[in-house]
Amino acid sequence: MGSARSGIRLAALFVLGALPLAGCGSDEPAVKPGGTGEPPPENPRLSGTLLYETVAYDRAADGLDYSKVDQKPIRGARVALLDAANETVLAETTSDAMGRYGFDWKGTAQVKVWVYAETMEPSILVVDNTSSDATYVLESAEVVVEEPTSLDVVATTGWTGVSYGKPRLAAPFSVLDAAYTAARRFLDETTPPPVFPKLEINWSVDNRPEDGLVVFGQIGTSHWDGDQIYVLGKENVDTDEFDTHVLVHEWGHSFEEHITRSDSWGGSHGYGDVLDPRLAYSEGFCNALSAMILDPDTVYTDSMGPGQKDGFSEDIEQNDTSQGAKPGWYSETTVQNVVFDAYDGYAEAFDGVELGLQGVYTVLVGDLKATPAMVTLFPFVTGLKSAHPEAATAIDALVGHHGSGSSFGVDPVVDAWGTGETHAAEDPGALPVFVPVAANESVTLTLVGGLDPALLGQNRFLRVKGTGGTLKVSSSATSDVDLYVYLRGKELDSAASESGDETVSFSTAAGEDYVVNVQGYGEISGPYEVKIEVLP
């Protein structure tokens, strides 16, 4: 059969012929079942259970609690049986929903097992970006199999009581299982099921919050780069391998990229920020998705710092409409609350919506994906009401719960463009959300200088109706601005120099709606104007 492909081989703690291990001796799995692995042979020559250790988060102290270690099955993973003498692959299988595997073969009795940090359906693998992208492989002890034999394999945390003094075997399998859990929820519970492309996740003990080269572990933060996921792993600085909500959040960005749609550019975001509404939607959606996938665990946790003893937690189910949250259509917090409440079944006075995963998924792959507007909270809510007209009144009440303030909030949503929205977040030029402008017309926009380009104040949006011919959009400003033209989320063209005078031309279809994002880089604090002209 040939030899196994190269990987990072990890010495494994193994249990041979032992009593059932914690987490695999009961009738119920430690996590929700799922997976399509081949069942083990009826009377396998070698069989066992594959497990990884996971560390609980202490919400009271905000940090990892290494006194509370659980074991969970390594599900849906690629498992290889090797001739111990020459590492020839004798057989391969896939672990089942309980982490069980089994092999029958003829020939050599001295064998060992390799467990890849790789699932087969869907295809997900965890690699070391600091070691030529090699796949992590957990290696068992060698055993001599003369009669039916049990070989259980446990990937341990490596924690010695004060530090990671031993190999961190569990980390890549914890990262893998978070992504697998998310994917299986959709594959098992939604129709039509999504088709996931191969996903590569990069984790390393050297991955740290520094800017630089990812091959050296300088990944900035755990993130989706548009092609792969990178996960922090630097001990005493920031590790995310046991921060399951963080892992599902980053998986959510890959889901947006391949299955639904995101128009976000990314960027810095934090509690109480008045964000570019595309960024607010994307980050808020992925926060909500983590709670949906891990339900009933709705508390988003993130550990960091010396000994992984620092961190923060936030219950996605707890709707935050406080002044500090600055609720509204530009708020990550508002988005996460609305999206999760559309899904969940929890009883709250303002929340009479219970659409479940399928109900939300229908919108994500339907109206939201096809909207001519930018993907923000507005087309999501519009899509909910369109797909579930019987719940429209309850959806309005749910959104209205976040709209009580005069400056901060969101009105009942009437369309994907935010038409009629009255909450400007104390931003003098924020409304209308999409400024209508036609050929041979001009408008003057007000942006706010001194802000990060990821914030609402440095972003304005034009709604331009196509004529069937070419349109030219020009800007005139004393501060630097850029122009980006979109059709249903796809960038058609741009004009981006270090000037306030930009021009971009694009062909149009008659009656089609195009969006022009005017992004500002004004450095002086306070409002500044940009004149926009549209010519045929």
C-alpha positions in Angstrom: 0.0 0.0 0.0 3.0 2.3 0.2 4.1 4.5 3.0 2.2 7.1 4.9 2.7 10.7 3.9 4.9 12.8 6.1 3.6 14.5 9.2 4.6 15.8 12.6 4.9 12.6 14.6 4.0 12.9 18.3 5.0 10.4 20.9 1.7 9.2 22.4 0.5 8.2 25.8 -1.1 4.8 25.1 -3.3 2.4 27.1 -3.1 -1.3 26.1 -5.8 -3.6 27.1 -7.0 -1.3 29.9 -10.3 -0.7 31.5 -12.6 1.8 29.7 -11.2 5.3 29.7 -13.1 8.3 31.0 -15.5 9.5 28.4 -15.7 6.3 26.4 -17.1 3.8 29.0 -20.7 5.3 29.1 -23.5 4.9 26.6 -23.4 8.6 25.7 -20.5 10.4 23.9 -18.8 13.3 25.6 -19.8 15.4 22.5 -22.7 15.3 20.1 -22.2 12.3 17.7 -21.5 12.7 14.1 -19.3 11.4 11.4 -19.4 8.9 8.5 -16.5 6.7 9.4 -16.6 3.0 8.4 -17.8 0.9 11.3 -15.0 -1.3 12.7 -14.8 -4.9 11.5 -17.2 -7.2 13.4 -14.3 -9.1 15.1 -11.3 -6.9 14.6 -7.8 -8.2 15.2 -6.9 -4.8 16.6 -9.3 -2.3 17.9 -9.6 0.6 20.4 -10.7 4.1 21.2 -9.0 7.3 20.3 -9.3 10.2 22.7 -7.9 13.7 23.3 -7.8 15.7 26.5 -9.4 19.1 26.8 -9.1 21.7 29.5 -12.1 23.5 31.0 -12.4 27.3 31.1 -13.0 28.8 34.6 -15.5 31.5 34.0 -15.2 32.9 37.6 -11.4 33.3 37.3 -11.3 33.8 33.5 -8.7 31.4 32.4 -8.0 27.7 31.8 -8.4 25.4 34.7 -6.0 22.5 34.4 -7.5 20.7 37.4 -10.5 20.0 35.2 -9.4 17.9 32.3 -11.9 15.9 30.2 -11.5 13.3 27.5 -13.4 13.5 24.2 -13.4 11.1 21.2 -11.3 11.8 18.2 -14.1 11.5 15.6 -14.0 11.1 11.9 -10.2 11.0 11.8 -8.0 9.1 9.4 -6.3 6.2 11.1 -3.5 4.1 9.7 -2.2 0.7 10.7 1.5 0.3 10.1 4.0 -2.5 10.0 6.2 -1.5 13.0 9.4 -2.8 11.3 9.3 -0.6 8.2 6.3 1.7 8.5 4.5 0.2 5.6 0.8 1.0 5.7 -1.2 -2.2 6.1 -4.7 -0.7 6.2 -6.6 2.6 6.8 -9.9 3.4 8.4 -11.8 6.3 9.9 -12.7 6.6 13.6 -16.4 6.6 14.3 -18.5 9.0 16.4 -17.2 7.5 19.6 -13.6 7.6 18.5 -13.5 3.8 17.9 -11.5 2.1 15.2 -10.7 -1.4 14.2 -8.4 -3.3 11.8 -8.3 -6.8 10.3 -5.3 -7.8 8.3 -3.1 -10.7 7.5 0.6 -10.9 8.0 2.9 -9.2 10.4 1.9 -9.2 14.1 4.1 -6.3 15.2 2.2 -3.1 14.4 1.5 0.4 15.5 -1.2 3.0 14.8 -1.0 6.5 13.4 -3.8 8.9 14.1 -3.8 11.9 11.7 -5.1 15.3 12.7 -7.3 15.0 9.7 -11.0 14.2 9.1 -12.2 12.6 5.9 -15.8 13.9 5.5 -15.5 16.8 5.3 -11.8 17.1 4.6 -10.2 19.1 7.4 -6.5 18.8 8.5 -4.4 20.5 11.1 -0.8 21.4 10.1 2.2 23.0 11.5 2.8 26.3 9.6 6.3 26.5 11.3 7.3 23.1 9.9 6.6 23.1 6.2 2.9 22.6 6.8 3.3 19.0 7.9 0.2 17.3 9.2 0.2 16.3 12.9 0.2 12.6 13.5 -0.3 10.8 16.8 1.7 7.6 17.0 0.8 4.7 19.3 3.1 2.3 20.9 4.2 -0.8 19.0 2.1 -3.9 19.9 2.4 -7.6 19.0 -1.0 -8.8 17.9 -1.2 -12.6 18.1 -4.9 -12.6 19.1 -7.6 -9.9 19.3 -6.1 -7.0 21.0 -7.2 -3.6 22.4 -5.1 -0.5 21.9 -6.6 2.8 23.1 -4.7 6.0 22.4 -5.0 9.2 24.3 -3.6 12.6 23.1 -2.7 14.4 26.4 -2.4 18.1 27.1 1.3 18.0 28.1 0.6 20.1 31.2 2.8 19.1 34.1 1.2 21.2 36.8 3.1 24.4 36.2 3.8 24.5 32.4 3.6 22.5 29.2 6.6 20.3 30.1 5.6 17.5 27.8 4.5 17.4 24.2 1.1 19.1 23.6 -0.4 16.1 21.9 -4.1 17.1 22.4 -3.8 20.5 20.9 -4.1 19.7 17.1 -7.0 17.2 17.9 -8.9 19.8 19.9 -8.5 22.3 17.0 -9.6 19.6 14.6 -12.7 18.5 16.6 -14.0 22.1 16.9 -14.0 22.5 13.1 -15.4 19.0 12.6 -18.2 19.7 15.1 -19.2 22.8 13.3 -19.2 21.2 9.8 -21.1 18.1 11.0 -23.9 20.2 12.5 -24.6 21.6 9.1 -24.0 18.3 7.2 -26.3 16.4 9.6 -29.0 19.0 10.2 -29.5 21.2 7.1 -31.0 20.7 3.7 -29.6 20.8 1.1 -26.4 20.0 3.0 -23.4 22.2 2.2 -20.5 21.0 0.1 -17.4 21.9 2.1 -14.0 22.3 0.3 -10.9 21.0 1.9 -9.9 23.2 4.9 -6.4 23.6 6.3 -5.9 24.8 9.8 -2.5 26.0 11.0 -1.5 25.5 14.6 1.9 25.7 16.2 3.4 26.1 19.7 5.2 29.1 18.2 2.1 30.8 16.8 2.0 34.1 18.6 0.3 37.6 18.4 3.1 39.3 16.5 3.1 40.7 13.0 5.6 39.1 10.6 6.0 35.8 8.8 3.6 32.9 9.5 6.4 30.4 8.9 8.0 31.7 12.0 4.7 31.7 14.0 4.1 35.4 13.7 0.4 35.2 12.9 -0.9 38.3 14.6 -4.0 36.6 16.1 -6.1 33.6 15.4 -7.7 34.4 12.1 -9.0 33.3 8.7 -6.8 34.7 5.9 -9.3 34.0 3.1 -7.8 30.6 2.4 -6.8 29.0 5.7 -7.2 29.3 9.4 -4.3 30.2 11.8 -4.6 29.5 15.5 -2.5 30.9 18.3 -0.5 28.4 20.4 2.2 30.3 22.3 2.3 29.2 25.9 2.1 32.0 28.5 1.2 34.5 25.8 -2.0 33.4 24.0 -3.2 29.8 23.2 -6.5 29.1 21.5 -6.5 25.3 21.1 -8.9 24.8 24.0 -10.9 28.0 23.3 -13.6 26.2 21.4 -15.7 29.2 20.7 -12.8 31.0 19.2 -12.1 28.0 17.0 -15.7 27.8 15.8 -15.7 31.6 15.2 -12.7 31.3 12.9 -14.3 28.3 11.2 -17.3 30.5 10.7 -15.3 32.9 8.5 -14.4 29.9 6.2 -18.2 29.1 6.2 -18.9 32.6 5.1 -16.3 32.4 2.4 -17.4 29.1 0.8 -21.1 28.5 1.8 -22.8 31.8 2.5 -21.4 35.3 1.9 -19.4 38.0 3.7 -18.5 41.4 2.3 -16.3 42.3 5.2 -12.7 43.5 4.7 -11.9 42.5 8.3 -10.1 44.8 10.6 -9.9 45.8 14.2 -13.1 45.4 16.2 -14.0 45.5 19.9 -16.8 45.9 22.3 -18.7 49.2 21.8 -17.1 50.0 18.4 -19.3 51.7 15.8 -18.1 49.5 12.9 -18.3 49.4 9.2 -21.6 47.4 9.1 -20.1 44.7 6.9 -17.5 44.0 9.6 -20.1 44.2 12.3 -22.2 41.6 10.6 -19.3 39.2 9.9 -17.9 39.2 13.4 -21.2 39.2 15.1 -22.4 36.4 12.9 -19.4 34.2 13.7 -19.8 34.9 17.4 -23.4 33.8 17.2 -22.4 30.8 15.1 -20.1 29.6 17.8 -23.0 29.7 20.3 -25.3 28.0 17.8 -22.9 25.2 17.1 -21.9 24.6 20.8 -25.4 25.1 22.1 -26.2 24.9 25.1 -22.8 26.3 25.8 -23.5 29.9 24.7 -20.7 31.5 26.7 -17.9 32.7 24.4 -14.5 32.3 26.2 -11.0 33.2 25.3 -7.9 32.3 27.4 -4.5 34.0 27.3 -1.6 35.3 29.4 0.8 33.7 31.8 -0.2 30.1 32.5 -3.3 30.7 30.3 -4.9 32.2 33.5 -6.2 35.4 31.9 -9.1 35.8 29.5 -12.6 36.9 29.1 -16.1 35.5 28.7 -19.3 36.7 27.2 -22.7 35.0 27.0 -24.0 35.4 23.5 -27.5 34.6 24.8 -27.5 37.7 27.1 -28.7 40.6 25.0 -26.6 43.6 25.7 -28.5 46.9 24.9 -26.5 49.0 27.4 -25.0 52.4 26.5 -21.5 50.9 26.5 -22.5 48.3 23.8 -23.7 51.1 21.5 -26.4 48.9 20.0 -27.3 49.2 16.3 -26.8 48.0 12.8 -23.1 48.8 13.1 -22.7 46.8 16.3 -21.0 43.4 16.5 -22.9 42.8 19.8 -26.3 43.6 18.3 -25.7 41.4 15.3 -24.6 38.4 17.5 -27.7 38.8 19.7 -30.1 39.1 16.8 -28.6 36.2 14.9 -28.5 33.9 17.9 -32.0 34.8 19.0 -33.3 34.0 15.6 -31.9 30.5 16.0 -32.5 29.7 19.7 -35.4 28.4 21.6 -34.9 30.3 24.8 -37.9 32.2 26.2 -37.5 35.9 26.6 -40.2 38.5 26.6 -39.0 40.2 23.4 -37.9 37.0 21.6 -40.7 34.9 20.0 -38.5 33.6 17.2 -37.3 30.0 17.2 -36.1 29.1 13.7 -33.3 26.6 14.5 -30.3 25.9 12.4 -32.2 25.1 9.3 -34.3 28.2 9.5 -31.2 30.4 9.7 -29.3 28.3 7.1 -32.1 28.9 4.6 -31.4 32.6 4.8 -27.6 32.3 4.7 -27.6 30.3 1.4 -30.6 32.1 -0.1 -31.5 35.8 0.1 -28.4 36.8 2.0 -26.1 35.2 -0.5 -27.9 36.9 -3.4 -28.6 40.4 -2.0 -27.6 43.3 -4.2 -26.8 45.3 -1.1 -23.7 44.8 1.0 -24.0 41.9 3.5 -25.0 43.6 6.8 -27.6 43.1 9.4 -30.3 44.5 7.1 -30.3 41.8 4.4 -30.0 39.1 7.1 -33.2 40.3 8.8 -34.9 40.9 5.5 -34.1 37.4 4.5 -35.4 36.0 7.8 -38.7 37.8 7.2 -39.0 36.7 3.6 -38.2 33.0 4.4 -40.4 33.0 7.5 -43.3 35.4 6.9 -45.3 33.8 9.7 -42.6 35.1 12.1 -42.2 38.6 10.6 -43.9 40.4 13.5 -41.8 38.5 16.1 -38.7 39.2 14.1 -39.5 43.0 14.2 -40.0 42.8 17.9 -36.7 41.0 18.3 -34.8 43.6 16.3 -36.7 46.4 18.0 -35.4 45.3 21.4 -32.1 46.8 20.3 -33.5 50.1 19.0 -34.7 52.1 22.0 -32.1 54.8 21.9 -32.4 58.0 19.9 -28.8 57.8 18.5 -27.9 54.2 19.1 -30.1 51.4 17.9 -31.8 49.9 14.9 -35.3 50.3 13.6 -37.6 47.5 12.3 -36.0 46.4 9.1 -38.0 47.1 5.9 -35.4 46.1 3.2 -31.8 45.0 2.6 -30.8 48.6 2.1 -31.7 49.8 5.6 -34.3 52.2 4.1 -35.8 54.5 6.8 -33.1 53.7 9.4 -33.0 56.6 11.9 -30.1 55.7 14.2 -26.9 57.5 13.2 -24.7 56.5 16.1 -23.7 60.1 16.6 -22.1 60.1 13.1 -23.1 63.2 11.1 -23.0 61.4 7.8 -24.1 57.9 8.6 -27.6 58.1 7.1 -29.0 57.1 4.7 -27.1 53.8 5.0 -26.9 53.5 1.2 -27.1 56.9 -0.5 -29.0 56.7 -3.7 -27.3 58.4 -6.7 -28.0 58.1 -10.4 -26.2 59.1 -13.6 -25.7 62.8 -14.0 -26.1 63.3 -10.3 -23.8 64.4 -7.5 -23.9 64.1 -3.7 -21.7 65.3 -0.9 -20.8 62.8 1.8 -19.6 63.5 5.3 -17.0 61.2 6.7 -15.3 61.3 10.1 -11.5 61.7 10.3 -9.1 60.4 12.8 -10.8 57.0 12.9 -9.7 53.5 11.9 -10.8 52.6 8.4 -12.7 49.6 9.9 -15.1 52.0 11.6 -18.4 53.3 10.2 -17.2 57.0 10.2 -14.6 56.2 7.5 -17.0 54.3 5.3 -20.0 55.4 3.2 -22.0 53.5 0.6 -23.6 54.6 -2.6 -26.5 52.8 -4.3 -26.0 53.3 -8.0 -28.6 52.2 -10.5 -27.2 50.6 -13.7 -28.1 52.2 -17.1 -27.0 49.5 -19.4 -23.9 51.5 -20.3 -20.6 52.5 -18.6 -20.8 54.7 -15.5 -18.0 56.8 -14.1 -17.8 57.7 -10.4 -15.4 60.4 -9.3 -14.6 61.7 -5.8 -13.2 65.1 -4.7 -11.8 65.5 -1.2 -9.0 67.2 0.7 -8.3 63.9 2.5 -7.4 60.5 1.0 -10.4 58.4 -0.1 -10.7 55.2 -2.1 -13.5 53.9 -4.3 -14.6 50.3 -4.6 -17.4 49.1 -6.9 -19.4 46.0 -6.1 -22.1 43.9 -7.8 -23.8 41.5 -5.3 -20.7 41.4 -3.2 -18.2 40.9 -6.0 -15.7 43.7 -6.5 -15.8 44.9 -10.1 -13.2 47.7 -9.9 -11.5 50.2 -7.6 -9.6 53.4 -7.5 -7.1 53.5 -4.6 -4.3 56.0 -4.5 -3.2 58.4 -1.8 -5.4 61.1 -3.1 -8.9 62.4 -2.5 -9.5 62.7 -6.2 -10.4 59.2 -7.6 -12.2 58.0 -10.6 -13.5 54.5 -11.3 -15.5 53.3 -14.4 -17.6 50.2 -14.8 -20.0 48.6 -17.2 -23.6 48.2 -15.9 -26.7 46.3 -16.7 -29.9 48.3 -16.9 -31.8 48.4 -13.6 -29.2 46.5 -11.6 -28.1 47.9 -8.3 -24.4 48.6 -7.8 -22.7 49.6 -4.5 -19.8 52.0 -4.3 -17.9 52.0 -1.0 -16.3 55.3 -0.4 -13.6 54.5 2.2 -11.8 57.4 3.9 -8.4 57.7 5.5 -8.7 61.2 6.9 -6.2 61.6 9.7 -7.5 64.8 11.3 -10.2 64.2 13.9 -13.6 65.5 12.9 -16.0 65.6 9.9 -14.7 66.1 6.4 -16.6 66.2 3.1 -16.3 64.1 -0.1 -18.0 65.2 -3.2 -19.2 62.3 -5.5 -20.2 62.7 -9.1 -21.7 60.0 -11.3 -21.4 60.5 -15.1 -22.4 58.2 -18.0 
